[in-house]
Amino acid sequence: MANRELSNNIRRLRFENGEMTQQQLADKVGVTRQTIIAIEAGKYAPSLPLAFRIARVFNVTVEQVFQYSSIGLQGT
Amino acid sequence: MIYLTFSKVYNTFIGLNSVNKENFMNRAQKMSLTLVITISLGLFLGIVLVVMRFFNVGIPKTVFLFPIFFAGSGGIISLIFFRKDKSAITSDERDKLIEKNANLAGFGAVYLFVILASFLPIGIMGQKGSIPVTWCPVLLVGAAFCQAYAQSLAILIQYGWGGGHGKS
């Protein structure tokens, strides 16, 4: 489930949005806090609908939350 | 009262902060850990009894049911003490994915168990050998424990052997 190619700014966005806690974000997007922790740590790549729900909470686009790096695919 | 005391003791035992409830393992992890512990102890006890019987220590056959009851107690403990919390979100897409992978691991373990159970007797006793028919239900119980053990281990490994660690 680990995804090294996918990075995210969830932690930064949470603090920029009134220091939102992981639990508050989890409740807003309808997942458990453990899942938010796993996504933030890059241990779990969320589904597309969940990625959109997270982006909507912060009023930004999915690309502003998640970044895909093609470097990881080349194994360098 | 007993339930609350058990939960507190158990959460302390598994090394989680009893003050911060958010760091607790989720229900699937607690159930899996309980099953891994009880099945491991049951397996150990079974091996000890087999070794004792091998060295002709006087043990009645009914004692061999004890490790099975011991191993199976994990399921009963899980059902009684780890109830679903209906007031909160307890599972999501990640939990479902973990459960799916764990089911696959359990199926794979049973498959391997059946292969071993089919060929080991031939290897040990030869083509002309015979085994008692009472081995059939024993193999069924063995396959069930094998599945539960592999599934529980897969759940614990995928969650990372811990609770919801991390900073808010």
gemmi code that builds the backbone of each chain (N, CA, C; Angstrom):
import gemmi

chains = {
    "A": [
        ("MET", (0.805, -1.214, 0.000), (0.000, 0.000, 0.000), (0.845, 1.274, 0.000)),
        ("ALA", (2.129, 1.120, 0.384), (2.999, 2.289, 0.430), (3.192, 2.865, -0.961)),
        ("ASN", (3.228, 4.194, -1.028), (3.361, 4.831, -2.323), (4.386, 5.940, -2.239)),
        ("ARG", (5.595, 5.638, -2.707), (6.681, 6.616, -2.599), (6.596, 7.677, -3.687)),
        ("GLU", (5.830, 7.408, -4.770), (5.738, 8.391, -5.850), (4.762, 9.512, -5.519)),
        ("LEU", (3.888, 9.234, -4.555), (2.838, 10.191, -4.219), (3.181, 10.936, -2.931)),
        ("SER", (3.347, 12.259, -3.065), (3.573, 13.066, -1.860), (2.363, 13.972, -1.656)),
        ("ASN", (2.257, 14.560, -0.495), (1.080, 15.409, -0.250), (1.397, 16.549, 0.705)),
        ("ASN", (0.497, 17.536, 0.683), (0.653, 18.717, 1.545), (-0.440, 18.773, 2.611)),
        ("ILE", (-0.991, 17.637, 2.962), (-2.141, 17.643, 3.874), (-1.790, 18.287, 5.210)),
        ("ARG", (-0.627, 17.925, 5.709), (-0.231, 18.448, 7.019), (-0.155, 19.989, 6.995)),
        ("ARG", (0.494, 20.514, 5.946), (0.614, 21.976, 5.822), (-0.765, 22.617, 5.657)),
        ("LEU", (-1.592, 21.992, 4.806), (-2.930, 22.542, 4.549), (-3.800, 22.523, 5.815)),
        ("ARG", (-3.624, 21.495, 6.622), (-4.402, 21.424, 7.863), (-4.070, 22.607, 8.778)),
        ("PHE", (-2.778, 22.894, 8.876), (-2.368, 23.983, 9.765), (-2.732, 25.345, 9.188)),
        ("GLU", (-2.776, 25.430, 7.863), (-3.183, 26.698, 7.240), (-4.693, 26.910, 7.329)),
        ("ASN", (-5.426, 25.847, 7.599), (-6.877, 25.946, 7.724), (-7.302, 25.837, 9.187)),
        ("GLY", (-6.844, 26.779, 9.964), (-7.245, 26.861, 11.366), (-6.716, 25.742, 12.236)),
        ("GLU", (-5.527, 25.266, 11.945), (-4.898, 24.187, 12.712), (-5.858, 23.013, 12.917)),
        ("MET", (-6.405, 22.592, 11.801), (-7.353, 21.470, 11.816), (-6.641, 20.201, 12.293)),
        ("THR", (-7.287, 19.440, 13.164), (-6.669, 18.200, 13.645), (-6.932, 17.069, 12.637)),
        ("GLN", (-6.156, 16.016, 12.791), (-6.352, 14.849, 11.903), (-7.749, 14.271, 12.081)),
        ("GLN", (-8.233, 14.270, 13.311), (-9.570, 13.726, 13.588), (-10.648, 14.565, 12.914)),
        ("GLN", (-10.481, 15.897, 12.949), (-11.470, 16.781, 12.310), (-11.509, 16.544, 10.806)),
        ("LEU", (-10.316, 16.415, 10.204), (-10.254, 16.151, 8.767), (-10.872, 14.782, 8.450)),
        ("ALA", (-10.547, 13.812, 9.289), (-11.095, 12.457, 9.084), (-12.616, 12.472, 9.131)),
        ("ASP", (-13.178, 13.190, 10.087), (-14.640, 13.276, 10.207), (-15.256, 13.957, 8.991)),
        ("LYS", (-14.562, 14.979, 8.473), (-15.106, 15.724, 7.323), (-15.113, 14.896, 6.044)),
        ("VAL", (-14.110, 14.046, 5.874), (-14.036, 13.259, 4.632), (-14.588, 11.838, 4.807)),
        ("GLY", (-14.964, 11.486, 6.045), (-15.610, 10.202, 6.287), (-14.678, 9.005, 6.316)),
        ("VAL", (-13.512, 9.202, 6.921), (-12.587, 8.075, 7.113), (-12.120, 8.074, 8.566)),
        ("THR", (-11.300, 7.074, 8.919), (-10.766, 7.039, 10.280), (-9.497, 7.896, 10.373)),
        ("ARG", (-9.138, 8.252, 11.601), (-7.930, 9.060, 11.798), (-6.687, 8.290, 11.353)),
        ("GLN", (-6.712, 6.992, 11.552), (-5.579, 6.153, 11.144), (-5.300, 6.305, 9.651)),
        ("THR", (-6.367, 6.414, 8.864), (-6.198, 6.545, 7.408), (-5.565, 7.885, 7.052)),
        ("ILE", (-5.992, 8.946, 7.739), (-5.393, 10.271, 7.500), (-3.904, 10.232, 7.849)),
        ("ILE", (-3.584, 9.563, 8.963), (-2.177, 9.438, 9.372), (-1.388, 8.693, 8.295)),
        ("ALA", (-1.965, 7.606, 7.782), (-1.282, 6.797, 6.762), (-1.099, 7.592, 5.468)),
        ("ILE", (-2.117, 8.396, 5.094), (-2.008, 9.201, 3.860), (-0.927, 10.267, 4.040)),
        ("GLU", (-0.965, 10.960, 5.176), (0.029, 12.018, 5.439), (1.451, 11.462, 5.404)),
        ("ALA", (1.614, 10.260, 5.931), (2.944, 9.639, 5.989), (3.346, 9.006, 4.656)),
        ("GLY", (2.453, 9.025, 3.687), (2.746, 8.441, 2.378), (2.703, 6.926, 2.377)),
        ("LYS", (2.058, 6.352, 3.410), (1.982, 4.887, 3.494), (0.756, 4.341, 2.781)),
        ("TYR", (-0.157, 5.211, 2.443), (-1.373, 4.771, 1.759), (-1.772, 5.786, 0.701)),
        ("ALA", (-2.020, 5.294, -0.502), (-2.480, 6.161, -1.590), (-4.007, 6.133, -1.606)),
        ("PRO", (-4.643, 7.277, -1.350), (-6.114, 7.264, -1.278), (-6.752, 7.048, -2.645)),
        ("SER", (-8.007, 6.639, -2.615), (-8.756, 6.487, -3.870), (-9.023, 7.884, -4.440)),
        ("LEU", (-9.395, 7.925, -5.698), (-9.661, 9.222, -6.351), (-10.799, 9.979, -5.656)),
        ("PRO", (-11.926, 9.317, -5.326), (-12.988, 10.061, -4.632), (-12.531, 10.647, -3.296)),
        ("LEU", (-11.709, 9.878, -2.557), (-11.230, 10.375, -1.260), (-10.277, 11.547, -1.460)),
        ("ALA", (-9.431, 11.457, -2.481), (-8.515, 12.557, -2.787), (-9.300, 13.838, -3.099)),
        ("PHE", (-10.394, 13.701, -3.855), (-11.230, 14.871, -4.189), (-11.912, 15.415, -2.925)),
        ("ARG", (-12.361, 14.516, -2.058), (-13.030, 14.974, -0.832), (-12.060, 15.753, 0.056)),
        ("ILE", (-10.815, 15.267, 0.127), (-9.798, 15.967, 0.939), (-9.517, 17.349, 0.341)),
        ("ALA", (-9.383, 17.385, -0.976), (-9.109, 18.662, -1.651), (-10.254, 19.648, -1.424)),
        ("ARG", (-11.484, 19.157, -1.461), (-12.646, 20.040, -1.275), (-12.705, 20.626, 0.133)),
        ("VAL", (-12.247, 19.861, 1.104), (-12.239, 20.361, 2.491), (-11.356, 21.610, 2.577)),
        ("PHE", (-10.234, 21.594, 1.840), (-9.294, 22.721, 1.883), (-9.560, 23.761, 0.790)),
        ("ASN", (-10.608, 23.528, -0.021), (-10.945, 24.427, -1.132), (-9.784, 24.616, -2.114)),
        ("VAL", (-9.112, 23.547, -2.432), (-8.015, 23.591, -3.411), (-8.210, 22.442, -4.416)),
        ("THR", (-7.361, 22.411, -5.435), (-7.456, 21.313, -6.412), (-6.704, 20.089, -5.883)),
        ("VAL", (-6.978, 18.951, -6.487), (-6.308, 17.710, -6.061), (-4.792, 17.834, -6.233)),
        ("GLU", (-4.381, 18.508, -7.325), (-2.942, 18.661, -7.585), (-2.245, 19.493, -6.524)),
        ("GLN", (-3.005, 20.368, -5.883), (-2.397, 21.182, -4.827), (-2.233, 20.384, -3.520)),
        ("VAL", (-2.986, 19.301, -3.439), (-2.873, 18.446, -2.236), (-1.880, 17.306, -2.491)),
        ("PHE", (-2.032, 16.658, -3.635), (-1.190, 15.497, -3.947), (-0.290, 15.788, -5.137)),
        ("GLN", (0.969, 15.362, -5.031), (1.909, 15.517, -6.138), (2.441, 14.140, -6.529)),
        ("TYR", (2.406, 13.908, -7.833), (2.901, 12.625, -8.336), (4.286, 12.811, -8.925)),
        ("SER", (5.232, 12.025, -8.439), (6.603, 12.138, -8.941), (6.918, 10.962, -9.846)),
        ("SER", (7.334, 11.278, -11.084), (7.667, 10.198, -12.027), (9.069, 9.650, -11.772)),
        ("ILE", (9.848, 10.339, -10.928), (11.221, 9.903, -10.629), (11.204, 8.515, -9.984)),
        ("GLY", (10.226, 8.319, -9.119), (10.119, 7.040, -8.406), (9.931, 5.871, -9.345)),
        ("LEU", (9.269, 6.108, -10.476), (9.002, 5.033, -11.436), (10.283, 4.538, -12.101)),
        ("GLN", (11.257, 5.484, -12.264), (12.514, 5.102, -12.914), (13.470, 4.420, -11.944)),
        ("GLY", (13.106, 4.429, -10.675), (13.920, 3.767, -9.653), (15.196, 4.501, -9.338)),
        ("THR", (15.206, 5.799, -9.555), (16.413, 6.586, -9.252), (16.256, 7.366, -7.969)),
    ],
    "B": [
        ("MET", (-18.568, -3.396, 33.815), (-17.448, -3.201, 34.743), (-16.269, -4.114, 34.365)),
        ("ILE", (-16.593, -5.400, 34.209), (-15.549, -6.365, 33.837), (-14.994, -6.001, 32.461)),
        ("TYR", (-15.916, -5.606, 31.545), (-15.524, -5.240, 30.183), (-14.557, -4.056, 30.189)),
        ("LEU", (-14.903, -3.017, 30.984), (-14.065, -1.822, 31.044), (-12.697, -2.135, 31.637)),
        ("THR", (-12.694, -2.931, 32.699), (-11.436, -3.301, 33.342), (-10.558, -4.088, 32.375)),
        ("PHE", (-11.178, -5.057, 31.687), (-10.429, -5.874, 30.726), (-9.838, -5.008, 29.621)),
        ("SER", (-10.671, -4.085, 29.089), (-10.206, -3.218, 27.999), (-9.007, -2.389, 28.437)),
        ("LYS", (-9.086, -1.851, 29.674), (-8.014, -1.003, 30.188), (-6.720, -1.819, 30.335)),
        ("VAL", (-6.863, -3.008, 30.942), (-5.706, -3.884, 31.142), (-5.121, -4.290, 29.797)),
        ("TYR", (-6.006, -4.636, 28.850), (-5.558, -5.103, 27.540), (-4.823, -3.998, 26.796)),
        ("ASN", (-5.396, -2.787, 26.819), (-4.759, -1.680, 26.108), (-3.417, -1.329, 26.725)),
        ("THR", (-3.300, -1.461, 28.028), (-2.020, -1.231, 28.684), (-1.036, -2.324, 28.283)),
        ("PHE", (-1.563, -3.566, 28.230), (-0.732, -4.720, 27.867), (-0.143, -4.585, 26.470)),
        ("ILE", (-0.960, -4.093, 25.526), (-0.475, -3.998, 24.148), (0.329, -2.727, 23.913)),
        ("GLY", (0.641, -2.020, 25.002), (1.596, -0.922, 24.911), (1.048, 0.368, 24.373)),
        ("LEU", (-0.247, 0.580, 24.532), (-0.813, 1.822, 24.023), (-1.181, 2.745, 25.171)),
        ("ASN", (-1.100, 4.024, 24.895), (-1.378, 5.028, 25.903), (-2.844, 4.959, 26.338)),
        ("SER", (-3.068, 4.634, 27.589), (-4.448, 4.482, 28.050), (-5.136, 5.824, 28.286)),
        ("VAL", (-4.356, 6.914, 28.260), (-4.957, 8.237, 28.479), (-5.521, 8.776, 27.168)),
        ("ASN", (-4.731, 8.685, 26.095), (-5.168, 9.197, 24.796), (-5.910, 8.109, 24.028)),
        ("LYS", (-7.212, 8.171, 24.019), (-8.031, 7.128, 23.413), (-7.781, 7.000, 21.907)),
        ("GLU", (-7.358, 8.126, 21.274), (-7.178, 8.114, 19.823), (-6.000, 7.244, 19.385)),
        ("ASN", (-5.094, 6.936, 20.325), (-3.949, 6.122, 19.955), (-4.213, 4.628, 20.100)),
        ("PHE", (-5.432, 4.269, 20.481), (-5.763, 2.864, 20.643), (-5.753, 2.161, 19.293)),
        ("MET", (-5.497, 0.844, 19.363), (-5.644, 0.026, 18.155), (-7.114, 0.005, 17.774)),
        ("ASN", (-7.388, -0.202, 16.501), (-8.793, -0.325, 16.127), (-9.276, -1.753, 16.411)),
        ("ARG", (-10.575, -1.973, 16.192), (-11.198, -3.237, 16.579), (-10.545, -4.427, 15.867)),
        ("ALA", (-10.285, -4.262, 14.570), (-9.698, -5.361, 13.792), (-8.319, -5.728, 14.323)),
        ("GLN", (-7.541, -4.713, 14.706), (-6.198, -4.965, 15.231), (-6.251, -5.688, 16.570)),
        ("LYS", (-7.171, -5.241, 17.443), (-7.301, -5.885, 18.756), (-7.722, -7.346, 18.601)),
        ("MET", (-8.689, -7.567, 17.708), (-9.163, -8.938, 17.485), (-8.037, -9.803, 16.929)),
        ("SER", (-7.282, -9.238, 15.985), (-6.192, -9.982, 15.353), (-5.102, -10.320, 16.356)),
        ("LEU", (-4.749, -9.322, 17.186), (-3.702, -9.550, 18.179), (-4.128, -10.630, 19.178)),
        ("THR", (-5.397, -10.582, 19.586), (-5.922, -11.591, 20.515), (-5.834, -12.982, 19.891)),
        ("LEU", (-6.239, -13.080, 18.621), (-6.202, -14.374, 17.929), (-4.772, -14.886, 17.772)),
        ("VAL", (-3.857, -13.988, 17.412), (-2.448, -14.394, 17.244), (-1.894, -14.919, 18.565)),
        ("ILE", (-2.204, -14.213, 19.666), (-1.701, -14.637, 20.983), (-2.296, -15.993, 21.375)),
        ("THR", (-3.632, -16.124, 21.297), (-4.270, -17.368, 21.765), (-3.914, -18.567, 20.879)),
        ("ILE", (-3.876, -18.350, 19.555), (-3.535, -19.463, 18.657), (-2.070, -19.870, 18.853)),
        ("SER", (-1.189, -18.886, 19.049), (0.230, -19.203, 19.298), (0.376, -20.029, 20.567)),
        ("LEU", (-0.323, -19.596, 21.637), (-0.243, -20.330, 22.905), (-0.844, -21.732, 22.763)),
        ("GLY", (-1.970, -21.817, 22.046), (-2.610, -23.117, 21.804), (-1.700, -24.050, 21.026)),
        ("LEU", (-1.008, -23.490, 20.026), (-0.079, -24.271, 19.201), (1.093, -24.771, 20.047)),
        ("PHE", (1.616, -23.867, 20.884), (2.732, -24.223, 21.772), (2.320, -25.347, 22.725)),
        ("LEU", (1.133, -25.183, 23.304), (0.607, -26.189, 24.239), (0.415, -27.534, 23.531)),
        ("GLY", (-0.091, -27.482, 22.299), (-0.295, -28.703, 21.502), (1.013, -29.425, 21.236)),
        ("ILE", (2.041, -28.634, 20.881), (3.358, -29.223, 20.593), (3.920, -29.878, 21.857)),
        ("VAL", (3.763, -29.176, 22.997), (4.246, -29.719, 24.276), (3.562, -31.053, 24.580)),
        ("LEU", (2.232, -31.105, 24.385), (1.482, -32.335, 24.653), (1.897, -33.475, 23.722)),
        ("VAL", (2.129, -33.140, 22.440), (2.558, -34.166, 21.474), (3.922, -34.731, 21.879)),
        ("VAL", (4.827, -33.808, 22.289), (6.168, -34.243, 22.712), (6.074, -35.131, 23.956)),
        ("MET", (5.199, -34.717, 24.909), (5.019, -35.504, 26.138), (4.461, -36.891, 25.811)),
        ("ARG", (3.537, -36.938, 24.872), (2.949, -38.229, 24.475), (3.995, -39.106, 23.773)),
        ("PHE", (4.865, -38.437, 22.982), (5.921, -39.143, 22.270), (6.859, -39.843, 23.256)),
        ("PHE", (7.097, -39.189, 24.403), (7.973, -39.775, 25.414), (7.201, -40.618, 26.438)),
        ("ASN", (5.978, -41.006, 26.037), (5.142, -41.916, 26.825), (4.822, -41.430, 28.239)),
        ("VAL", (4.640, -40.119, 28.368), (4.138, -39.582, 29.642), (2.629, -39.841, 29.631)),
        ("GLY", (2.106, -40.380, 30.713), (0.693, -40.753, 30.734), (-0.267, -39.584, 30.624)),
        ("ILE", (-0.714, -39.306, 29.394), (-1.678, -38.216, 29.174), (-2.930, -38.794, 28.515)),
        ("PRO", (-4.119, -38.544, 29.091), (-5.339, -39.006, 28.410), (-5.570, -38.233, 27.107)),
        ("LYS", (-6.237, -38.880, 26.143), (-6.432, -38.260, 24.825), (-7.271, -36.983, 24.880)),
        ("THR", (-8.188, -36.931, 25.870), (-9.075, -35.761, 25.961), (-8.312, -34.470, 26.273)),
        ("VAL", (-7.119, -34.609, 26.853), (-6.310, -33.422, 27.171), (-5.935, -32.676, 25.889)),
        ("PHE", (-5.907, -33.415, 24.772), (-5.535, -32.794, 23.491), (-6.599, -31.808, 22.990)),
        ("LEU", (-7.786, -31.868, 23.588), (-8.820, -30.898, 23.213), (-8.536, -29.530, 23.840)),
        ("PHE", (-7.765, -29.531, 24.910), (-7.489, -28.289, 25.641), (-6.802, -27.220, 24.765)),
        ("PRO", (-5.741, -27.583, 24.010), (-5.130, -26.560, 23.149), (-6.102, -26.004, 22.109)),
        ("ILE", (-7.018, -26.864, 21.638), (-8.002, -26.399, 20.645), (-8.943, -25.379, 21.280)),
        ("PHE", (-9.417, -25.685, 22.493), (-10.283, -24.738, 23.195), (-9.520, -23.452, 23.503)),
        ("PHE", (-8.256, -23.600, 23.875), (-7.419, -22.440, 24.209), (-7.253, -21.548, 22.981)),
        ("ALA", (-6.928, -22.178, 21.843), (-6.737, -21.410, 20.606), (-8.051, -20.755, 20.171)),
        ("GLY", (-9.151, -21.484, 20.339), (-10.451, -20.956, 19.925), (-10.985, -19.870, 20.834)),
        ("SER", (-10.428, -19.786, 22.048), (-10.913, -18.788, 23.000), (-10.691, -17.363, 22.493)),
        ("GLY", (-9.701, -17.185, 21.603), (-9.426, -15.856, 21.041), (-10.637, -15.288, 20.324)),
        ("GLY", (-11.324, -16.143, 19.584), (-12.520, -15.713, 18.862), (-13.626, -15.304, 19.813)),
        ("ILE", (-13.795, -16.082, 20.886), (-14.854, -15.781, 21.862), (-14.536, -14.476, 22.595)),
        ("ILE", (-13.260, -14.329, 23.007), (-12.837, -13.094, 23.695), (-13.093, -11.878, 22.800)),
        ("SER", (-12.728, -12.028, 21.511), (-12.900, -10.911, 20.576), (-14.361, -10.509, 20.451)),
        ("LEU", (-15.233, -11.515, 20.336), (-16.652, -11.223, 20.144), (-17.268, -10.569, 21.381)),
        ("ILE", (-16.807, -10.972, 22.559), (-17.396, -10.445, 23.795), (-16.847, -9.049, 24.123)),
        ("PHE", (-15.531, -8.887, 24.013), (-14.918, -7.661, 24.524), (-14.690, -6.556, 23.483)),
        ("PHE", (-14.598, -6.915, 22.230), (-14.327, -5.876, 21.228), (-15.564, -5.641, 20.377)),
        ("ARG", (-16.465, -4.860, 20.927), (-17.727, -4.587, 20.230), (-17.564, -3.422, 19.272)),
        ("LYS", (-18.483, -3.380, 18.294), (-18.440, -2.298, 17.308), (-18.905, -0.995, 17.940)),
        ("ASP", (-18.179, 0.088, 17.633), (-18.589, 1.402, 18.094), (-19.445, 2.025, 16.993)),
        ("LYS", (-20.750, 2.020, 17.222), (-21.657, 2.484, 16.168), (-21.697, 4.010, 16.061)),
        ("SER", (-21.160, 4.687, 17.081), (-21.269, 6.151, 17.084), (-20.194, 6.824, 16.233)),
        ("ALA", (-19.171, 6.097, 15.845), (-18.069, 6.727, 15.099), (-17.753, 5.953, 13.823)),
        ("ILE", (-16.961, 6.592, 12.949), (-16.519, 5.911, 11.726), (-15.428, 4.923, 12.140)),
        ("THR", (-15.698, 3.660, 11.954), (-14.729, 2.656, 12.412), (-14.009, 1.958, 11.265)),
        ("SER", (-14.531, 2.075, 10.061), (-13.816, 1.482, 8.925), (-14.040, 2.302, 7.661)),
        ("ASP", (-13.049, 2.274, 6.802), (-13.148, 3.030, 5.551), (-12.494, 2.217, 4.435)),
        ("GLU", (-12.172, 2.890, 3.319), (-11.629, 2.176, 2.153), (-10.301, 1.474, 2.460)),
        ("ARG", (-9.472, 2.089, 3.324), (-8.182, 1.479, 3.669), (-8.399, 0.203, 4.476)),
        ("ASP", (-9.329, 0.265, 5.411), (-9.629, -0.927, 6.229), (-10.167, -2.058, 5.353)),
        ("LYS", (-11.002, -1.685, 4.378), (-11.553, -2.705, 3.475), (-10.448, -3.348, 2.629)),
        ("LEU", (-9.494, -2.514, 2.185), (-8.374, -3.030, 1.394), (-7.510, -3.981, 2.238)),
        ("ILE", (-7.264, -3.574, 3.488), (-6.477, -4.408, 4.405), (-7.202, -5.731, 4.646)),
        ("GLU", (-8.524, -5.648, 4.848), (-9.327, -6.853, 5.088), (-9.282, -7.785, 3.866)),
        ("LYS", (-9.356, -7.181, 2.684), (-9.323, -7.974, 1.442), (-7.982, -8.700, 1.298)),
        ("ASN", (-6.891, -7.962, 1.541), (-5.560, -8.575, 1.456), (-5.378, -9.671, 2.517)),
        ("ALA", (-5.934, -9.410, 3.715), (-5.831, -10.393, 4.794), (-6.609, -11.659, 4.450)),
        ("ASN", (-7.771, -11.487, 3.836), (-8.556, -12.649, 3.404), (-7.777, -13.483, 2.384)),
        ("LEU", (-7.094, -12.786, 1.481), (-6.267, -13.483, 0.479), (-5.142, -14.260, 1.153)),
        ("ALA", (-4.514, -13.620, 2.152), (-3.431, -14.284, 2.898), (-3.965, -15.520, 3.616)),
        ("GLY", (-5.147, -15.394, 4.196), (-5.783, -16.523, 4.882), (-6.090, -17.659, 3.931)),
        ("PHE", (-6.606, -17.301, 2.750), (-6.912, -18.313, 1.736), (-5.634, -19.027, 1.286)),
        ("GLY", (-4.579, -18.233, 1.074), (-3.300, -18.811, 0.657), (-2.742, -19.770, 1.701)),
        ("ALA", (-2.902, -19.384, 2.978), (-2.401, -20.229, 4.072), (-3.166, -21.553, 4.124)),
        ("VAL", (-4.479, -21.489, 3.954), (-5.293, -22.711, 3.957), (-4.910, -23.606, 2.777)),
        ("TYR", (-4.671, -22.981, 1.633), (-4.281, -23.717, 0.437), (-2.984, -24.496, 0.689)),
        ("LEU", (-2.010, -23.794, 1.289), (-0.735, -24.440, 1.623), (-0.935, -25.559, 2.647)),
        ("PHE", (-1.810, -25.283, 3.627), (-2.095, -26.271, 4.667), (-2.686, -27.543, 4.056)),
        ("VAL", (-3.625, -27.374, 3.121), (-4.262, -28.525, 2.471), (-3.241, -29.311, 1.648)),
        ("ILE", (-2.355, -28.590, 0.964), (-1.304, -29.266, 0.179), (-0.411, -30.098, 1.103)),
        ("LEU", (0.011, -29.469, 2.219), (0.859, -30.188, 3.179), (0.130, -31.377, 3.793)),
        ("ALA", (-1.138, -31.157, 4.179), (-1.921, -32.234, 4.803), (-2.187, -33.376, 3.826)),
        ("SER", (-2.174, -33.078, 2.531), (-2.427, -34.120, 1.530), (-1.184, -34.962, 1.245)),
        ("PHE", (-0.027, -34.304, 1.273), (1.188, -35.011, 0.850), (2.080, -35.498, 1.993)),
        ("LEU", (1.994, -34.810, 3.155), (2.857, -35.214, 4.280), (2.616, -36.656, 4.747)),
        ("PRO", (1.330, -37.082, 4.900), (1.110, -38.466, 5.346), (1.733, -39.501, 4.396)),
        ("ILE", (1.681, -39.222, 3.089), (2.294, -40.144, 2.109), (3.804, -40.171, 2.303)),
        ("GLY", (4.365, -38.977, 2.508), (5.806, -38.874, 2.704), (6.268, -39.563, 3.975)),
        ("ILE", (5.466, -39.449, 5.039), (5.871, -40.009, 6.332), (5.580, -41.511, 6.398)),
        ("MET", (4.364, -41.912, 5.989), (3.926, -43.304, 6.188), (4.056, -44.174, 4.947)),
        ("GLY", (4.358, -43.566, 3.830), (4.496, -44.345, 2.599), (3.156, -44.566, 1.903)),
        ("GLN", (3.211, -45.075, 0.684), (1.994, -45.228, -0.129), (1.036, -46.286, 0.424)),
        ("LYS", (1.550, -47.224, 1.178), (0.705, -48.297, 1.723), (0.200, -47.969, 3.137)),
        ("GLY", (0.601, -46.831, 3.665), (0.231, -46.472, 5.030), (-1.241, -46.097, 5.156)),
        ("SER", (-1.711, -46.002, 6.387), (-3.112, -45.612, 6.609), (-3.196, -44.683, 7.821)),
        ("ILE", (-4.174, -43.806, 7.775), (-4.390, -42.900, 8.916), (-5.837, -43.051, 9.372)),
        ("PRO", (-6.114, -42.832, 10.681), (-7.494, -42.957, 11.157), (-8.405, -41.868, 10.570)),
        ("VAL", (-9.668, -42.200, 10.391), (-10.597, -41.225, 9.786), (-10.832, -40.016, 10.699)),
        ("THR", (-10.523, -40.159, 11.989), (-10.697, -39.031, 12.921), (-9.761, -37.859, 12.579)),
        ("TRP", (-8.793, -38.114, 11.715), (-7.895, -37.036, 11.285), (-8.611, -36.009, 10.413)),
        ("CYS", (-9.694, -36.437, 9.744), (-10.411, -35.512, 8.837), (-10.968, -34.281, 9.566)),
        ("PRO", (-11.753, -34.458, 10.657), (-12.206, -33.255, 11.375), (-11.061, -32.483, 12.017)),
        ("VAL", (-9.993, -33.176, 12.405), (-8.830, -32.487, 12.983), (-8.208, -31.560, 11.933)),
        ("LEU", (-8.132, -32.061, 10.695), (-7.581, -31.245, 9.609), (-8.459, -30.029, 9.339)),
        ("LEU", (-9.780, -30.230, 9.457), (-10.713, -29.116, 9.253), (-10.484, -28.015, 10.293)),
        ("VAL", (-10.356, -28.442, 11.548), (-10.100, -27.485, 12.634), (-8.732, -26.815, 12.416)),
        ("GLY", (-7.755, -27.619, 12.008), (-6.417, -27.086, 11.734), (-6.432, -26.040, 10.634)),
        ("ALA", (-7.202, -26.319, 9.589), (-7.308, -25.367, 8.468), (-7.960, -24.068, 8.927)),
        ("ALA", (-8.970, -24.189, 9.801), (-9.655, -22.987, 10.312), (-8.693, -22.125, 11.132)),
        ("PHE", (-7.912, -22.771, 11.995), (-6.944, -22.019, 12.803), (-5.845, -21.414, 11.932)),
        ("CYS", (-5.440, -22.168, 10.920), (-4.409, -21.700, 9.985), (-4.892, -20.429, 9.274)),
        ("GLN", (-6.144, -20.461, 8.856), (-6.734, -19.307, 8.155), (-6.806, -18.101, 9.091)),
        ("ALA", (-7.302, -18.341, 10.324), (-7.446, -17.247, 11.291), (-6.083, -16.653, 11.648)),
        ("TYR", (-5.084, -17.504, 11.791), (-3.736, -17.061, 12.168), (-3.114, -16.203, 11.058)),
        ("ALA", (-3.185, -16.719, 9.825), (-2.599, -15.982, 8.694), (-3.322, -14.662, 8.467)),
        ("GLN", (-4.648, -14.694, 8.583), (-5.442, -13.478, 8.374), (-5.115, -12.423, 9.445)),
        ("SER", (-5.016, -12.885, 10.698), (-4.710, -11.962, 11.797), (-3.315, -11.367, 11.645)),
        ("LEU", (-2.356, -12.216, 11.294), (-0.982, -11.718, 11.095), (-0.940, -10.700, 9.959)),
        ("ALA", (-1.662, -11.001, 8.870), (-1.686, -10.084, 7.721), (-2.287, -8.744, 8.114)),
        ("ILE", (-3.329, -8.766, 8.934), (-3.957, -7.513, 9.393), (-2.965, -6.710, 10.236)),
        ("LEU", (-2.312, -7.385, 11.177), (-1.362, -6.689, 12.058), (-0.188, -6.113, 11.262)),
        ("ILE", (0.318, -6.879, 10.317), (1.461, -6.410, 9.512), (1.055, -5.199, 8.666)),
        ("GLN", (-0.128, -5.275, 8.059), (-0.547, -4.170, 7.195), (-0.825, -2.885, 7.965)),
        ("TYR", (-1.330, -3.043, 9.201), (-1.548, -1.842, 10.022), (-0.248, -1.369, 10.660)),
        ("GLY", (0.783, -2.202, 10.606), (2.072, -1.811, 11.162), (2.234, -2.152, 12.626)),
        ("TRP", (1.555, -3.164, 13.118), (1.660, -3.664, 14.496), (1.314, -2.622, 15.540)),
        ("GLY", (0.804, -1.487, 15.138), (0.529, -0.454, 16.144), (-0.805, 0.205, 15.943)),
        ("GLY", (-1.056, 1.204, 16.773), (-2.321, 1.923, 16.676), (-2.198, 3.116, 15.763)),
        ("GLY", (-3.036, 4.100, 15.979), (-3.038, 5.296, 15.130), (-1.986, 6.270, 15.561)),
        ("HIS", (-0.736, 5.850, 15.427), (0.345, 6.737, 15.853), (0.432, 7.940, 14.926)),
        ("GLY", (0.887, 9.012, 15.458), (1.045, 10.206, 14.640), (0.620, 11.443, 15.404)),
        ("LYS", (1.015, 12.571, 14.861), (0.711, 13.823, 15.553), (-0.518, 14.463, 14.940)),
        ("SER", (-1.287, 15.111, 15.778), (-2.435, 15.868, 15.278), (-1.974, 17.259, 14.879)),
    ],
}
model = gemmi.Model(1)
for chain_id, residues in chains.items():
    chain = gemmi.Chain(chain_id)
    for i, (resn, *xyz) in enumerate(residues, 1):
        res = gemmi.Residue()
        res.name, res.seqid = resn, gemmi.SeqId(i, " ")
        for name, pos in zip(("N", "CA", "C"), xyz):
            atom = gemmi.Atom()
            atom.name, atom.element = name, gemmi.Element(name[0])
            atom.pos, atom.b_iso = gemmi.Position(*pos), 0.0
            res.add_atom(atom)
        chain.add_residue(res)
    model.add_chain(chain)
structure = gemmi.Structure()
structure.add_model(model)
structure.setup_entities()
